[in-house]
Amino acid sequence: MAGMTSAAPSSLPLALPWWQRALIWACVLALLLGVFALYTLPDFMVTLAGYIWACF
């Protein structure tokens, strides 16, 4: 295999700047807090359970 170089594959993820990583983590945290906040609403939980039960 003469002439082949060992270049890194282009499918490797690029390193993101710190502010983009912080923004992604902030969005993930906001989404999780929103989901956890829904668990404090009993009516929502009963409705969600009804929807899930209707699938079966």
C-alpha positions, 0 to 999 in steps of 0.5 A, a space after each residue: 500500500 505505497 503512497 497511502 497516508 494515515 489521515 484521520 477519518 472525517 467522521 470524527 467529531 470536531 471539538 466545540 468551543 467552550 461556549 457552544 458546549 455550555 449552551 448545549 448543556 444549558 439547553 439539556 438542563 432546561 429540557 430536563 427541568 421542564 420534564 421534571 416540572 411536569 411530574 409535579 402536576 397530578 392532572 398531567 400525570 393522570 392524562 399521560 398514564 391514560 394515553 400510555 394505557 390506551 396504546 395497549 
